[in-house]
Structure formats: structure tokens, C-alpha cells
Amino acid sequence: MESKKHIILTVDCVVFDKQGRLLLIRRGKPPFKGQYTLPGGMVDYGETTEQAAIRC
């Protein structure tokens, strides 16, 4: 049986407030649970990267 490859596309967002501070979140799941990261996530099928970034 032939295995199929799937592409998983993700987005990360760089967000600054009016004072120039960078928005970070704490990871809730392994790996790296509890560590800081940029907000982001996976792009859903049929969704643009822009739509995914707004959703995240």
C-alpha cells in the first residue's frame, strides 16, 4: 500500500501593542508546555494563511 504525504501548514503571528511590547503566549500542550511562544496554529483546509492568522 502506498503511503500518502500530507503537508501541514502553520502560521505564527508577531503582534506589538502601542508601547512596542511583543505579545507572547504560554504553550498549553507538550512539547514545550509552559514555555513562551508566538501565537499561531495550523491552517485549516480551504483557509488562507491570512484567515488563519486572524483566527489565531
QUIMO-V532672 format. One record per helix or strand. SS is the DSSP state (h for helix, s for strand). FROM is the first residue (numbers start at 0). LEN is the number of residues. If there is no record, write none. Layout:
BEGIN
SS_FROM_LEN / SS_FROM_LEN
END
This chain:
BEGIN
s_9_3 / s_15_1 / s_21_1 / s_24_2 / s_35_2 / s_39_3 / h_48_7
END
